[in-house]
Amino acid sequence: MNWNPFKPFGRERTEVADILERVLAGSMDCREWDDFISIPMKGAPELDSVRSACEALADQEKIEESGIMSHSESARERIRALLSTLKENSNRSLQPTPPSRRG
């Protein structure tokens, strides 16, 4: 799944879970990972906190010669924990909340 910048509020919970599963499986392209960690999800604070936590792992990641992302074992444990929390909370709405309007 690719992020659509024209879709209101960015990514959904299932897309973020897919990204985390792919990075753990060793199939995440470095450009896709960079897109994920560098674009805030302002309409979805819970998902953006996952993104921020992944961004904070930058010192524990490297790009393989193939262009695939690789993380240290401690970073992988953190990503697994984020994924687990995301899946545990999946009974909540999958749609990000729109930003409040100021009037």
PDB file as gemmi writes it, atoms N, CA and C in Angstrom:
CRYST1    1.000    1.000    1.000  90.00  90.00  90.00 P 1                      
ATOM      1  N   MET A   1       0.844  -1.179   0.000  1.00  0.00           N  
ATOM      2  CA  MET A   1       0.000   0.000   0.000  1.00  0.00           C  
ATOM      3  C   MET A   1       0.884   1.235   0.000  1.00  0.00           C  
ATOM      4  N   ASN A   2       0.610   2.149  -0.871  1.00  0.00           N  
ATOM      5  CA  ASN A   2       1.364   3.393  -0.911  1.00  0.00           C  
ATOM      6  C   ASN A   2       0.534   4.520  -0.327  1.00  0.00           C  
ATOM      7  N   TRP A   3       1.209   5.407   0.356  1.00  0.00           N  
ATOM      8  CA  TRP A   3       0.537   6.557   0.940  1.00  0.00           C  
ATOM      9  C   TRP A   3       0.064   7.472  -0.161  1.00  0.00           C  
ATOM     10  N   ASN A   4      -1.154   7.947  -0.061  1.00  0.00           N  
ATOM     11  CA  ASN A   4      -1.732   8.857  -1.041  1.00  0.00           C  
ATOM     12  C   ASN A   4      -1.787  10.245  -0.423  1.00  0.00           C  
ATOM     13  N   PRO A   5      -0.958  11.194  -0.899  1.00  0.00           N  
ATOM     14  CA  PRO A   5      -0.935  12.520  -0.283  1.00  0.00           C  
ATOM     15  C   PRO A   5      -2.233  13.297  -0.498  1.00  0.00           C  
ATOM     16  N   PHE A   6      -3.069  12.845  -1.418  1.00  0.00           N  
ATOM     17  CA  PHE A   6      -4.324  13.544  -1.687  1.00  0.00           C  
ATOM     18  C   PHE A   6      -5.475  12.993  -0.858  1.00  0.00           C  
ATOM     19  N   LYS A   7      -5.233  11.911  -0.144  1.00  0.00           N  
ATOM     20  CA  LYS A   7      -6.246  11.309   0.711  1.00  0.00           C  
ATOM     21  C   LYS A   7      -6.261  12.086   2.019  1.00  0.00           C  
ATOM     22  N   PRO A   8      -7.421  12.508   2.484  1.00  0.00           N  
ATOM     23  CA  PRO A   8      -7.463  13.299   3.717  1.00  0.00           C  
ATOM     24  C   PRO A   8      -6.813  12.572   4.896  1.00  0.00           C  
ATOM     25  N   PHE A   9      -5.987  13.285   5.612  1.00  0.00           N  
ATOM     26  CA  PHE A   9      -5.387  12.868   6.874  1.00  0.00           C  
ATOM     27  C   PHE A   9      -4.370  11.741   6.770  1.00  0.00           C  
ATOM     28  N   GLY A  10      -3.932  11.370   5.588  1.00  0.00           N  
ATOM     29  CA  GLY A  10      -2.821  10.431   5.470  1.00  0.00           C  
ATOM     30  C   GLY A  10      -3.181   8.967   5.552  1.00  0.00           C  
ATOM     31  N   ARG A  11      -2.471   8.234   6.392  1.00  0.00           N  
ATOM     32  CA  ARG A  11      -2.570   6.776   6.453  1.00  0.00           C  
ATOM     33  C   ARG A  11      -3.633   6.300   7.441  1.00  0.00           C  
ATOM     34  N   GLU A  12      -4.013   5.038   7.267  1.00  0.00           N  
ATOM     35  CA  GLU A  12      -4.936   4.384   8.188  1.00  0.00           C  
ATOM     36  C   GLU A  12      -4.158   3.375   9.032  1.00  0.00           C  
ATOM     37  N   ARG A  13      -4.778   2.906  10.093  1.00  0.00           N  
ATOM     38  CA  ARG A  13      -4.160   1.957  11.019  1.00  0.00           C  
ATOM     39  C   ARG A  13      -3.658   0.705  10.288  1.00  0.00           C  
ATOM     40  N   THR A  14      -4.446   0.158   9.366  1.00  0.00           N  
ATOM     41  CA  THR A  14      -4.042  -1.059   8.660  1.00  0.00           C  
ATOM     42  C   THR A  14      -2.803  -0.812   7.802  1.00  0.00           C  
ATOM     43  N   GLU A  15      -2.683   0.367   7.236  1.00  0.00           N  
ATOM     44  CA  GLU A  15      -1.504   0.698   6.424  1.00  0.00           C  
ATOM     45  C   GLU A  15      -0.250   0.798   7.287  1.00  0.00           C  
ATOM     46  N   VAL A  16      -0.383   1.407   8.454  1.00  0.00           N  
ATOM     47  CA  VAL A  16       0.759   1.535   9.359  1.00  0.00           C  
ATOM     48  C   VAL A  16       1.187   0.147   9.847  1.00  0.00           C  
ATOM     49  N   ALA A  17       0.212  -0.708  10.180  1.00  0.00           N  
ATOM     50  CA  ALA A  17       0.540  -2.070  10.605  1.00  0.00           C  
ATOM     51  C   ALA A  17       1.256  -2.817   9.478  1.00  0.00           C  
ATOM     52  N   ASP A  18       0.808  -2.640   8.252  1.00  0.00           N  
ATOM     53  CA  ASP A  18       1.452  -3.290   7.109  1.00  0.00           C  
ATOM     54  C   ASP A  18       2.905  -2.831   6.955  1.00  0.00           C  
ATOM     55  N   ILE A  19       3.143  -1.551   7.136  1.00  0.00           N  
ATOM     56  CA  ILE A  19       4.507  -1.004   7.041  1.00  0.00           C  
ATOM     57  C   ILE A  19       5.404  -1.646   8.103  1.00  0.00           C  
ATOM     58  N   LEU A  20       4.917  -1.719   9.334  1.00  0.00           N  
ATOM     59  CA  LEU A  20       5.719  -2.307  10.412  1.00  0.00           C  
ATOM     60  C   LEU A  20       5.979  -3.788  10.160  1.00  0.00           C  
ATOM     61  N   GLU A  21       4.968  -4.503   9.670  1.00  0.00           N  
ATOM     62  CA  GLU A  21       5.156  -5.920   9.362  1.00  0.00           C  
ATOM     63  C   GLU A  21       6.185  -6.101   8.249  1.00  0.00           C  
ATOM     64  N   ARG A  22       6.150  -5.252   7.249  1.00  0.00           N  
ATOM     65  CA  ARG A  22       7.094  -5.356   6.142  1.00  0.00           C  
ATOM     66  C   ARG A  22       8.523  -5.045   6.573  1.00  0.00           C  
ATOM     67  N   VAL A  23       8.704  -4.057   7.448  1.00  0.00           N  
ATOM     68  CA  VAL A  23      10.065  -3.757   7.899  1.00  0.00           C  
ATOM     69  C   VAL A  23      10.603  -4.901   8.753  1.00  0.00           C  
ATOM     70  N   LEU A  24       9.738  -5.518   9.554  1.00  0.00           N  
ATOM     71  CA  LEU A  24      10.165  -6.666  10.359  1.00  0.00           C  
ATOM     72  C   LEU A  24      10.478  -7.886   9.490  1.00  0.00           C  
ATOM     73  N   ALA A  25       9.766  -8.017   8.374  1.00  0.00           N  
ATOM     74  CA  ALA A  25       9.978  -9.147   7.460  1.00  0.00           C  
ATOM     75  C   ALA A  25      11.191  -8.936   6.555  1.00  0.00           C  
ATOM     76  N   GLY A  26      11.769  -7.739   6.608  1.00  0.00           N  
ATOM     77  CA  GLY A  26      12.927  -7.457   5.768  1.00  0.00           C  
ATOM     78  C   GLY A  26      12.571  -7.206   4.321  1.00  0.00           C  
ATOM     79  N   SER A  27      11.389  -6.624   4.096  1.00  0.00           N  
ATOM     80  CA  SER A  27      10.965  -6.353   2.720  1.00  0.00           C  
ATOM     81  C   SER A  27      10.586  -4.892   2.493  1.00  0.00           C  
ATOM     82  N   MET A  28      11.031  -4.008   3.389  1.00  0.00           N  
ATOM     83  CA  MET A  28      10.691  -2.588   3.277  1.00  0.00           C  
ATOM     84  C   MET A  28      11.801  -1.840   2.558  1.00  0.00           C  
ATOM     85  N   ASP A  29      11.457  -1.248   1.434  1.00  0.00           N  
ATOM     86  CA  ASP A  29      12.387  -0.419   0.673  1.00  0.00           C  
ATOM     87  C   ASP A  29      12.712   0.841   1.475  1.00  0.00           C  
ATOM     88  N   CYS A  30      13.963   1.270   1.430  1.00  0.00           N  
ATOM     89  CA  CYS A  30      14.403   2.425   2.225  1.00  0.00           C  
ATOM     90  C   CYS A  30      13.635   3.698   1.867  1.00  0.00           C  
ATOM     91  N   ARG A  31      13.234   3.855   0.621  1.00  0.00           N  
ATOM     92  CA  ARG A  31      12.484   5.068   0.236  1.00  0.00           C  
ATOM     93  C   ARG A  31      11.088   5.062   0.837  1.00  0.00           C  
ATOM     94  N   GLU A  32      10.462   3.891   0.862  1.00  0.00           N  
ATOM     95  CA  GLU A  32       9.133   3.783   1.476  1.00  0.00           C  
ATOM     96  C   GLU A  32       9.217   4.044   2.976  1.00  0.00           C  
ATOM     97  N   TRP A  33      10.252   3.507   3.619  1.00  0.00           N  
ATOM     98  CA  TRP A  33      10.440   3.716   5.059  1.00  0.00           C  
ATOM     99  C   TRP A  33      10.656   5.195   5.347  1.00  0.00           C  
ATOM    100  N   ASP A  34      11.480   5.836   4.528  1.00  0.00           N  
ATOM    101  CA  ASP A  34      11.739   7.262   4.707  1.00  0.00           C  
ATOM    102  C   ASP A  34      10.457   8.066   4.547  1.00  0.00           C  
ATOM    103  N   ASP A  35       9.630   7.719   3.578  1.00  0.00           N  
ATOM    104  CA  ASP A  35       8.336   8.398   3.415  1.00  0.00           C  
ATOM    105  C   ASP A  35       7.495   8.240   4.671  1.00  0.00           C  
ATOM    106  N   PHE A  36       7.476   7.045   5.222  1.00  0.00           N  
ATOM    107  CA  PHE A  36       6.678   6.784   6.420  1.00  0.00           C  
ATOM    108  C   PHE A  36       7.158   7.605   7.612  1.00  0.00           C  
ATOM    109  N   ILE A  37       8.452   7.555   7.895  1.00  0.00           N  
ATOM    110  CA  ILE A  37       8.930   8.216   9.117  1.00  0.00           C  
ATOM    111  C   ILE A  37       9.045   9.731   8.984  1.00  0.00           C  
ATOM    112  N   SER A  38       9.055  10.259   7.766  1.00  0.00           N  
ATOM    113  CA  SER A  38       9.276  11.699   7.612  1.00  0.00           C  
ATOM    114  C   SER A  38       8.011  12.516   7.366  1.00  0.00           C  
ATOM    115  N   ILE A  39       6.872  11.865   7.163  1.00  0.00           N  
ATOM    116  CA  ILE A  39       5.641  12.614   6.890  1.00  0.00           C  
ATOM    117  C   ILE A  39       4.683  12.475   8.072  1.00  0.00           C  
ATOM    118  N   PRO A  40       4.517  13.543   8.870  1.00  0.00           N  
ATOM    119  CA  PRO A  40       3.621  13.489  10.027  1.00  0.00           C  
ATOM    120  C   PRO A  40       2.174  13.191   9.622  1.00  0.00           C  
ATOM    121  N   MET A  41       1.455  12.536  10.519  1.00  0.00           N  
ATOM    122  CA  MET A  41       0.035  12.216  10.315  1.00  0.00           C  
ATOM    123  C   MET A  41      -0.767  13.057  11.302  1.00  0.00           C  
ATOM    124  N   LYS A  42      -0.938  14.321  10.969  1.00  0.00           N  
ATOM    125  CA  LYS A  42      -1.532  15.277  11.902  1.00  0.00           C  
ATOM    126  C   LYS A  42      -2.962  14.936  12.300  1.00  0.00           C  
ATOM    127  N   GLY A  43      -3.719  14.273  11.450  1.00  0.00           N  
ATOM    128  CA  GLY A  43      -5.104  13.934  11.773  1.00  0.00           C  
ATOM    129  C   GLY A  43      -5.251  12.653  12.558  1.00  0.00           C  
ATOM    130  N   ALA A  44      -4.132  11.976  12.849  1.00  0.00           N  
ATOM    131  CA  ALA A  44      -4.181  10.692  13.547  1.00  0.00           C  
ATOM    132  C   ALA A  44      -3.078  10.641  14.603  1.00  0.00           C  
ATOM    133  N   PRO A  45      -3.304  11.253  15.759  1.00  0.00           N  
ATOM    134  CA  PRO A  45      -2.245  11.342  16.777  1.00  0.00           C  
ATOM    135  C   PRO A  45      -1.689   9.991  17.220  1.00  0.00           C  
ATOM    136  N   GLU A  46      -2.524   8.969  17.353  1.00  0.00           N  
ATOM    137  CA  GLU A  46      -2.030   7.658  17.778  1.00  0.00           C  
ATOM    138  C   GLU A  46      -1.079   7.080  16.726  1.00  0.00           C  
ATOM    139  N   LEU A  47      -1.453   7.191  15.457  1.00  0.00           N  
ATOM    140  CA  LEU A  47      -0.604   6.678  14.385  1.00  0.00           C  
ATOM    141  C   LEU A  47       0.656   7.515  14.242  1.00  0.00           C  
ATOM    142  N   ASP A  48       0.524   8.810  14.462  1.00  0.00           N  
ATOM    143  CA  ASP A  48       1.705   9.665  14.366  1.00  0.00           C  
ATOM    144  C   ASP A  48       2.691   9.373  15.493  1.00  0.00           C  
ATOM    145  N   SER A  49       2.183   8.947  16.642  1.00  0.00           N  
ATOM    146  CA  SER A  49       3.100   8.585  17.728  1.00  0.00           C  
ATOM    147  C   SER A  49       3.883   7.320  17.360  1.00  0.00           C  
ATOM    148  N   VAL A  50       3.272   6.408  16.613  1.00  0.00           N  
ATOM    149  CA  VAL A  50       3.984   5.220  16.118  1.00  0.00           C  
ATOM    150  C   VAL A  50       5.063   5.664  15.138  1.00  0.00           C  
ATOM    151  N   ARG A  51       4.698   6.565  14.238  1.00  0.00           N  
ATOM    152  CA  ARG A  51       5.647   7.087  13.251  1.00  0.00           C  
ATOM    153  C   ARG A  51       6.823   7.753  13.962  1.00  0.00           C  
ATOM    154  N   SER A  52       6.536   8.574  14.955  1.00  0.00           N  
ATOM    155  CA  SER A  52       7.592   9.272  15.709  1.00  0.00           C  
ATOM    156  C   SER A  52       8.510   8.293  16.436  1.00  0.00           C  
ATOM    157  N   ALA A  53       7.923   7.248  17.016  1.00  0.00           N  
ATOM    158  CA  ALA A  53       8.733   6.241  17.712  1.00  0.00           C  
ATOM    159  C   ALA A  53       9.661   5.533  16.727  1.00  0.00           C  
ATOM    160  N   CYS A  54       9.178   5.278  15.524  1.00  0.00           N  
ATOM    161  CA  CYS A  54      10.024   4.654  14.492  1.00  0.00           C  
ATOM    162  C   CYS A  54      11.101   5.621  14.021  1.00  0.00           C  
ATOM    163  N   GLU A  55      10.752   6.874  13.908  1.00  0.00           N  
ATOM    164  CA  GLU A  55      11.727   7.897  13.497  1.00  0.00           C  
ATOM    165  C   GLU A  55      12.868   7.984  14.517  1.00  0.00           C  
ATOM    166  N   ALA A  56      12.532   7.793  15.779  1.00  0.00           N  
ATOM    167  CA  ALA A  56      13.540   7.864  16.845  1.00  0.00           C  
ATOM    168  C   ALA A  56      14.539   6.698  16.798  1.00  0.00           C  
ATOM    169  N   LEU A  57      14.256   5.688  16.003  1.00  0.00           N  
ATOM    170  CA  LEU A  57      15.143   4.531  15.888  1.00  0.00           C  
ATOM    171  C   LEU A  57      16.194   4.703  14.791  1.00  0.00           C  
ATOM    172  N   ALA A  58      16.297   5.883  14.228  1.00  0.00           N  
ATOM    173  CA  ALA A  58      17.186   6.124  13.087  1.00  0.00           C  
ATOM    174  C   ALA A  58      18.627   5.714  13.346  1.00  0.00           C  
ATOM    175  N   ASP A  59      19.084   5.868  14.566  1.00  0.00           N  
ATOM    176  CA  ASP A  59      20.476   5.505  14.848  1.00  0.00           C  
ATOM    177  C   ASP A  59      20.684   3.989  14.940  1.00  0.00           C  
ATOM    178  N   GLN A  60      19.599   3.227  14.862  1.00  0.00           N  
ATOM    179  CA  GLN A  60      19.684   1.765  14.933  1.00  0.00           C  
ATOM    180  C   GLN A  60      19.262   1.101  13.621  1.00  0.00           C  
ATOM    181  N   GLU A  61      19.266   1.864  12.544  1.00  0.00           N  
ATOM    182  CA  GLU A  61      18.867   1.305  11.252  1.00  0.00           C  
ATOM    183  C   GLU A  61      19.971   1.500  10.232  1.00  0.00           C  
ATOM    184  N   LYS A  62      19.924   0.678   9.206  1.00  0.00           N  
ATOM    185  CA  LYS A  62      20.859   0.848   8.095  1.00  0.00           C  
ATOM    186  C   LYS A  62      20.174   0.383   6.820  1.00  0.00           C  
ATOM    187  N   ILE A  63      20.713   0.836   5.724  1.00  0.00           N  
ATOM    188  CA  ILE A  63      20.193   0.459   4.416  1.00  0.00           C  
ATOM    189  C   ILE A  63      21.130  -0.601   3.841  1.00  0.00           C  
ATOM    190  N   GLU A  64      20.572  -1.750   3.524  1.00  0.00           N  
ATOM    191  CA  GLU A  64      21.355  -2.823   2.914  1.00  0.00           C  
ATOM    192  C   GLU A  64      21.706  -2.438   1.472  1.00  0.00           C  
ATOM    193  N   GLU A  65      22.651  -3.125   0.864  1.00  0.00           N  
ATOM    194  CA  GLU A  65      23.030  -2.849  -0.522  1.00  0.00           C  
ATOM    195  C   GLU A  65      21.844  -2.976  -1.471  1.00  0.00           C  
ATOM    196  N   SER A  66      20.889  -3.815  -1.117  1.00  0.00           N  
ATOM    197  CA  SER A  66      19.700  -4.028  -1.938  1.00  0.00           C  
ATOM    198  C   SER A  66      18.695  -2.880  -1.828  1.00  0.00           C  
ATOM    199  N   GLY A  67      18.921  -1.956  -0.876  1.00  0.00           N  
ATOM    200  CA  GLY A  67      17.990  -0.849  -0.656  1.00  0.00           C  
ATOM    201  C   GLY A  67      16.924  -1.160   0.380  1.00  0.00           C  
ATOM    202  N   ILE A  68      17.028  -2.323   1.009  1.00  0.00           N  
ATOM    203  CA  ILE A  68      16.066  -2.744   2.027  1.00  0.00           C  
ATOM    204  C   ILE A  68      16.532  -2.245   3.391  1.00  0.00           C  
ATOM    205  N   MET A  69      15.565  -1.831   4.215  1.00  0.00           N  
ATOM    206  CA  MET A  69      15.873  -1.355   5.562  1.00  0.00           C  
ATOM    207  C   MET A  69      16.209  -2.519   6.483  1.00  0.00           C  
ATOM    208  N   SER A  70      17.145  -2.279   7.367  1.00  0.00           N  
ATOM    209  CA  SER A  70      17.555  -3.253   8.364  1.00  0.00           C  
ATOM    210  C   SER A  70      17.683  -2.515   9.693  1.00  0.00           C  
ATOM    211  N   HIS A  71      17.271  -3.171  10.780  1.00  0.00           N  
ATOM    212  CA  HIS A  71      17.334  -2.561  12.112  1.00  0.00           C  
ATOM    213  C   HIS A  71      18.067  -3.478  13.081  1.00  0.00           C  
ATOM    214  N   SER A  72      18.625  -2.879  14.120  1.00  0.00           N  
ATOM    215  CA  SER A  72      19.249  -3.662  15.187  1.00  0.00           C  
ATOM    216  C   SER A  72      18.165  -4.486  15.878  1.00  0.00           C  
ATOM    217  N   GLU A  73      18.581  -5.488  16.639  1.00  0.00           N  
ATOM    218  CA  GLU A  73      17.600  -6.337  17.319  1.00  0.00           C  
ATOM    219  C   GLU A  73      16.780  -5.533  18.332  1.00  0.00           C  
ATOM    220  N   SER A  74      17.391  -4.601  19.032  1.00  0.00           N  
ATOM    221  CA  SER A  74      16.613  -3.808  20.003  1.00  0.00           C  
ATOM    222  C   SER A  74      15.594  -2.922  19.286  1.00  0.00           C  
ATOM    223  N   ALA A  75      15.943  -2.399  18.126  1.00  0.00           N  
ATOM    224  CA  ALA A  75      14.990  -1.604  17.347  1.00  0.00           C  
ATOM    225  C   ALA A  75      13.860  -2.491  16.841  1.00  0.00           C  
ATOM    226  N   ARG A  76      14.196  -3.710  16.414  1.00  0.00           N  
ATOM    227  CA  ARG A  76      13.173  -4.649  15.945  1.00  0.00           C  
ATOM    228  C   ARG A  76      12.209  -5.000  17.089  1.00  0.00           C  
ATOM    229  N   GLU A  77      12.730  -5.143  18.300  1.00  0.00           N  
ATOM    230  CA  GLU A  77      11.867  -5.411  19.458  1.00  0.00           C  
ATOM    231  C   GLU A  77      10.908  -4.251  19.689  1.00  0.00           C  
ATOM    232  N   ARG A  78      11.419  -3.041  19.561  1.00  0.00           N  
ATOM    233  CA  ARG A  78      10.566  -1.851  19.727  1.00  0.00           C  
ATOM    234  C   ARG A  78       9.485  -1.796  18.646  1.00  0.00           C  
ATOM    235  N   ILE A  79       9.855  -2.109  17.410  1.00  0.00           N  
ATOM    236  CA  ILE A  79       8.881  -2.109  16.309  1.00  0.00           C  
ATOM    237  C   ILE A  79       7.836  -3.199  16.542  1.00  0.00           C  
ATOM    238  N   ARG A  80       8.262  -4.371  17.022  1.00  0.00           N  
ATOM    239  CA  ARG A  80       7.303  -5.445  17.349  1.00  0.00           C  
ATOM    240  C   ARG A  80       6.313  -4.976  18.418  1.00  0.00           C  
ATOM    241  N   ALA A  81       6.819  -4.282  19.427  1.00  0.00           N  
ATOM    242  CA  ALA A  81       5.948  -3.780  20.493  1.00  0.00           C  
ATOM    243  C   ALA A  81       4.961  -2.750  19.942  1.00  0.00           C  
ATOM    244  N   LEU A  82       5.426  -1.873  19.073  1.00  0.00           N  
ATOM    245  CA  LEU A  82       4.531  -0.879  18.457  1.00  0.00           C  
ATOM    246  C   LEU A  82       3.456  -1.573  17.635  1.00  0.00           C  
ATOM    247  N   LEU A  83       3.853  -2.580  16.876  1.00  0.00           N  
ATOM    248  CA  LEU A  83       2.900  -3.325  16.050  1.00  0.00           C  
ATOM    249  C   LEU A  83       1.880  -4.035  16.931  1.00  0.00           C  
ATOM    250  N   SER A  84       2.334  -4.640  18.003  1.00  0.00           N  
ATOM    251  CA  SER A  84       1.438  -5.334  18.926  1.00  0.00           C  
ATOM    252  C   SER A  84       0.410  -4.368  19.523  1.00  0.00           C  
ATOM    253  N   THR A  85       0.873  -3.223  19.955  1.00  0.00           N  
ATOM    254  CA  THR A  85      -0.028  -2.210  20.514  1.00  0.00           C  
ATOM    255  C   THR A  85      -1.027  -1.740  19.468  1.00  0.00           C  
ATOM    256  N   LEU A  86      -0.556  -1.539  18.259  1.00  0.00           N  
ATOM    257  CA  LEU A  86      -1.419  -1.104  17.166  1.00  0.00           C  
ATOM    258  C   LEU A  86      -2.510  -2.130  16.903  1.00  0.00           C  
ATOM    259  N   LYS A  87      -2.138  -3.405  16.909  1.00  0.00           N  
ATOM    260  CA  LYS A  87      -3.118  -4.465  16.662  1.00  0.00           C  
ATOM    261  C   LYS A  87      -4.078  -4.628  17.841  1.00  0.00           C  
ATOM    262  N   GLU A  88      -3.586  -4.457  19.072  1.00  0.00           N  
ATOM    263  CA  GLU A  88      -4.446  -4.548  20.257  1.00  0.00           C  
ATOM    264  C   GLU A  88      -5.511  -3.464  20.235  1.00  0.00           C  
ATOM    265  N   ASN A  89      -5.151  -2.312  19.728  1.00  0.00           N  
ATOM    266  CA  ASN A  89      -6.082  -1.189  19.690  1.00  0.00           C  
ATOM    267  C   ASN A  89      -6.883  -1.145  18.400  1.00  0.00           C  
ATOM    268  N   SER A  90      -6.837  -2.208  17.602  1.00  0.00           N  
ATOM    269  CA  SER A  90      -7.505  -2.188  16.302  1.00  0.00           C  
ATOM    270  C   SER A  90      -9.019  -2.205  16.413  1.00  0.00           C  
ATOM    271  N   ASN A  91      -9.562  -2.461  17.603  1.00  0.00           N  
ATOM    272  CA  ASN A  91     -11.014  -2.431  17.751  1.00  0.00           C  
ATOM    273  C   ASN A  91     -11.541  -1.002  17.747  1.00  0.00           C  
ATOM    274  N   ARG A  92     -10.633  -0.056  17.877  1.00  0.00           N  
ATOM    275  CA  ARG A  92     -11.037   1.342  17.752  1.00  0.00           C  
ATOM    276  C   ARG A  92     -11.202   1.677  16.284  1.00  0.00           C  
ATOM    277  N   SER A  93     -11.721   2.831  15.991  1.00  0.00           N  
ATOM    278  CA  SER A  93     -11.931   3.269  14.616  1.00  0.00           C  
ATOM    279  C   SER A  93     -10.645   3.196  13.817  1.00  0.00           C  
ATOM    280  N   LEU A  94     -10.746   2.720  12.600  1.00  0.00           N  
ATOM    281  CA  LEU A  94      -9.582   2.660  11.726  1.00  0.00           C  
ATOM    282  C   LEU A  94      -9.362   3.988  10.996  1.00  0.00           C  
ATOM    283  N   GLN A  95     -10.309   4.889  11.090  1.00  0.00           N  
ATOM    284  CA  GLN A  95     -10.205   6.152  10.383  1.00  0.00           C  
ATOM    285  C   GLN A  95      -9.585   7.211  11.291  1.00  0.00           C  
ATOM    286  N   PRO A  96      -8.631   7.955  10.769  1.00  0.00           N  
ATOM    287  CA  PRO A  96      -8.067   9.059  11.554  1.00  0.00           C  
ATOM    288  C   PRO A  96      -9.149  10.102  11.832  1.00  0.00           C  
ATOM    289  N   THR A  97      -8.987  10.830  12.905  1.00  0.00           N  
ATOM    290  CA  THR A  97      -9.946  11.890  13.220  1.00  0.00           C  
ATOM    291  C   THR A  97      -9.553  13.166  12.499  1.00  0.00           C  
ATOM    292  N   PRO A  98     -10.537  13.836  11.896  1.00  0.00           N  
ATOM    293  CA  PRO A  98     -10.197  15.088  11.203  1.00  0.00           C  
ATOM    294  C   PRO A  98      -9.778  16.157  12.192  1.00  0.00           C  
ATOM    295  N   PRO A  99      -8.910  17.069  11.757  1.00  0.00           N  
ATOM    296  CA  PRO A  99      -8.516  18.158  12.655  1.00  0.00           C  
ATOM    297  C   PRO A  99      -9.711  19.046  12.963  1.00  0.00           C  
ATOM    298  N   SER A 100      -9.713  19.627  14.162  1.00  0.00           N  
ATOM    299  CA  SER A 100     -10.826  20.510  14.518  1.00  0.00           C  
ATOM    300  C   SER A 100     -10.725  21.797  13.727  1.00  0.00           C  
ATOM    301  N   ARG A 101     -11.887  22.343  13.445  1.00  0.00           N  
ATOM    302  CA  ARG A 101     -11.934  23.617  12.701  1.00  0.00           C  
ATOM    303  C   ARG A 101     -12.007  24.754  13.690  1.00  0.00           C  
ATOM    304  N   ARG A 102     -11.273  25.755  13.367  1.00  0.00           N  
ATOM    305  CA  ARG A 102     -11.322  26.959  14.216  1.00  0.00           C  
ATOM    306  C   ARG A 102     -12.181  27.990  13.510  1.00  0.00           C  
ATOM    307  N   GLY A 103     -13.036  28.601  14.232  1.00  0.00           N  
ATOM    308  CA  GLY A 103     -13.957  29.504  13.562  1.00  0.00           C  
ATOM    309  C   GLY A 103     -14.121  30.772  14.179  1.00  0.00           C  
TER     310      GLY A 103                                                      
END                                                                             
